Amino acid sequence: MPRGDRSLKVGDTRREPAIDLPLIGRGRDADVFALDDDRVLRRNRDGRGVGDQARLLTFLHEAGYPVPLVHDVSGPDLVMQRLHGPVALEVSVRGGPAHGALLADLHNRLHRIAAPDWLPGWRAGDDRVLHLDLHPANVILTDDGPVVIDWVNARAGDPALDVASTVVLLRSSQPDGVDPAVVESLRHRILDAFLPKVDDDPTPQLANAIRGRQRDANLLPREAEALREWLERIA
């Protein structure tokens, strides 16, 4: 079982109502609860197991890539390192650096790692680790450097698809609660810094990345419409 420098019996934790744990994050698929200052509990709301994700995080940690350290896993519960620091996107929205160059570096570093043959999608020639959701909202800026989170979509494949997926998300995402003018400006700031520094050209994989994004069950109607129009233009 993957573990860090301290272990936790997750089964015991799950006997306590989730409401008794402080909720510190809520994504489209999972909730994140604080266990203490060093550990969090990430729980899939649909009950899916997280063993494969824990295995990949352990593999990437051992390869030297910046991911949270795994402490324990059981069913839909993943106990891992608690990260302290702002999300890169939040810093950018507040007028800080766009972090496009940082994002490119994280892509480049990841795509140098040969995927293990147990990672979905693996085949000869398409054997790099892909995150497929690597954008500023999934990068935590800790005192020790950036750390990449949310590996639910990870698989092996062509790095150009990973870069294209980031481009598609950055160009089409329309988050609630943020001024559209700020979103549009931020898109350009990030992409202008990201594209010249990322190693792989996303162009050959753009249509595939758009189709992959369209399959997201959590897609907002306005995002779905923007993707449909984009695919029509490039097809």
C-alpha positions in Angstrom: 0.0 0.0 0.0 1.4 3.5 -0.9 2.4 5.4 2.2 4.3 8.4 3.4 6.3 9.0 6.5 3.2 8.5 8.6 0.3 6.1 8.1 -3.4 6.4 8.8 -6.1 3.7 9.0 -8.5 5.2 6.5 -11.2 2.7 7.3 -11.3 4.1 10.8 -11.6 7.6 9.5 -14.6 6.7 7.3 -16.6 5.6 10.3 -16.8 9.3 11.3 -19.3 11.4 9.5 -17.6 13.5 6.8 -19.2 16.6 8.2 -17.0 16.2 11.3 -13.9 16.9 9.2 -13.2 20.5 8.0 -14.0 20.8 4.3 -11.1 22.7 2.6 -11.7 22.0 -1.0 -14.5 20.9 -3.4 -13.8 19.9 -7.0 -16.2 18.7 -9.6 -15.7 15.0 -8.6 -14.3 15.0 -5.0 -14.2 16.7 -1.7 -11.0 17.4 0.3 -11.1 17.4 4.1 -8.4 18.5 6.6 -7.2 15.7 8.9 -4.4 17.8 10.5 -1.8 20.3 9.5 0.1 17.7 7.4 -2.6 15.5 5.8 -5.8 15.7 3.9 -8.5 13.2 3.0 -9.7 13.4 -0.7 -12.9 11.5 -1.1 -14.6 10.7 -4.5 -18.3 11.6 -4.2 -19.3 8.8 -6.6 -17.6 6.1 -4.6 -15.0 5.2 -7.2 -11.8 3.7 -5.9 -8.6 5.7 -5.9 -6.0 2.9 -5.9 -4.8 3.5 -9.4 -4.4 7.2 -8.7 -2.4 6.5 -5.5 -0.2 4.1 -7.4 0.5 6.8 -10.1 1.2 9.5 -7.5 3.7 7.2 -5.7 5.4 6.4 -9.1 5.7 10.1 -10.0 7.0 11.0 -6.5 9.7 8.4 -6.9 10.5 9.8 -10.4 11.1 13.2 -8.8 8.0 14.9 -10.2 6.2 17.4 -7.8 3.1 15.6 -6.6 1.5 15.2 -3.1 3.0 12.4 -1.0 0.5 9.5 -0.5 -0.1 8.3 3.0 -2.9 5.8 2.6 -5.7 4.7 0.4 -9.0 2.8 0.9 -11.9 2.6 -1.6 -12.8 6.2 -2.6 -10.6 7.7 0.1 -7.1 9.0 -0.5 -5.0 10.4 2.4 -2.1 12.5 1.2 0.2 15.4 2.0 -1.5 18.6 2.8 -0.1 21.4 0.7 0.3 24.9 2.0 0.3 27.7 -0.5 -2.0 29.5 -3.0 -3.4 28.0 -6.2 -1.5 29.4 -9.2 -4.8 30.5 -10.9 -5.8 32.5 -7.8 -2.6 34.4 -7.9 -3.0 35.2 -11.6 -6.6 36.3 -11.1 -5.4 38.7 -8.4 -3.0 40.3 -10.9 0.1 38.3 -10.1 2.2 36.4 -12.6 0.3 34.5 -15.3 2.4 31.4 -14.6 2.4 30.3 -18.3 6.1 29.6 -18.3 5.8 27.6 -15.1 3.0 25.6 -16.7 5.1 24.9 -19.7 8.0 23.7 -17.5 5.7 21.3 -15.6 4.4 19.9 -18.9 8.0 19.4 -20.2 9.2 17.7 -17.0 6.2 15.4 -16.9 6.6 14.3 -20.6 10.2 13.3 -20.0 8.9 10.5 -17.8 8.3 7.1 -19.4 4.9 5.8 -18.4 4.7 2.5 -16.6 3.0 -0.2 -18.7 0.1 -0.5 -16.2 -1.0 3.1 -16.9 -4.1 3.2 -19.1 -3.3 4.1 -22.7 0.2 2.7 -22.7 1.6 1.4 -26.0 4.9 1.6 -27.7 5.5 5.1 -29.1 2.8 6.6 -26.9 4.4 6.0 -23.6 4.7 9.3 -21.8 2.7 10.2 -18.7 -0.1 12.6 -19.5 -2.0 14.6 -16.9 -4.8 15.8 -19.2 -6.0 18.5 -16.8 -2.8 20.4 -16.2 -3.7 24.0 -15.8 -3.1 26.8 -13.2 -6.0 25.7 -11.0 -4.3 22.4 -10.5 -0.9 23.8 -9.4 -0.3 24.7 -5.8 2.5 27.2 -5.1 4.2 25.9 -2.0 7.4 27.2 -0.3 9.2 24.2 -1.8 8.0 24.9 -5.3 4.9 24.1 -7.4 3.0 20.9 -6.8 0.6 19.4 -9.4 -2.7 17.9 -8.1 -5.8 16.2 -9.4 -4.6 13.2 -11.4 -8.0 11.7 -12.1 -7.7 11.9 -15.9 -4.0 10.7 -16.1 -3.0 8.2 -18.7 -0.1 7.3 -21.1 0.1 8.7 -24.6 1.3 11.5 -26.9 2.5 14.6 -25.0 1.0 16.8 -27.7 -2.4 15.6 -26.5 -1.6 16.8 -23.0 -0.5 20.2 -24.3 -3.6 20.4 -26.5 -5.9 19.6 -23.6 -4.4 22.4 -21.6 -4.8 24.8 -24.5 -8.5 23.7 -25.0 -9.3 24.2 -21.4 -7.6 27.6 -21.2 -9.3 28.9 -24.3 -12.8 27.5 -23.5 -13.2 27.5 -19.7 -15.7 30.1 -18.4 -15.6 29.9 -14.6 -18.4 31.2 -12.5 -17.8 34.2 -10.3 -15.0 35.8 -12.4 -15.5 38.8 -14.6 -15.5 37.6 -18.3 -13.1 40.4 -19.2 -10.7 39.2 -16.5 -11.0 35.7 -17.8 -10.3 36.7 -21.4 -7.3 38.8 -20.4 -5.9 36.0 -18.3 -6.3 33.4 -21.1 -4.1 35.5 -23.4 -1.5 36.2 -20.6 -1.1 32.5 -19.8 -1.1 31.2 -23.4 1.3 33.9 -24.6 3.8 32.7 -22.0 2.9 29.0 -22.2 3.0 28.2 -25.9 6.5 29.5 -26.8 8.1 27.5 -23.9 6.3 24.1 -24.1 8.2 21.5 -26.0 5.3 19.8 -27.9 3.1 21.4 -30.6 -0.5 21.0 -29.7 -1.9 21.6 -33.2 -2.1 17.9 -34.4 -4.1 16.9 -31.3 -6.4 19.9 -31.0 -9.5 18.2 -32.4 -8.9 15.1 -30.2 -8.5 17.4 -27.2 -11.7 19.3 -27.9 -13.6 16.0 -28.3 -12.2 14.8 -25.0 -13.3 18.0 -23.3 -16.8 17.6 -24.8 -17.1 14.2 -22.9 -16.7 15.9 -19.5 -20.0 15.3 -17.7 -19.5 18.5 -15.7 -19.2 20.8 -18.7 -21.2 24.0 -18.5 -23.6 24.7 -21.3 -21.8 27.8 -22.4 -18.5 25.9 -22.4 -20.1 23.1 -24.5 -21.3 25.6 -27.1 -17.9 27.2 -27.3 -16.3 23.8 -27.9 -18.8 22.9 -30.6 -18.2 26.0 -32.5 -14.4 25.6 -32.2 -14.5 22.1 -33.5 -16.6 23.1 -36.4 -14.1 25.8 -37.4 -11.1 23.5 -37.4 -12.8 20.5 -38.9 
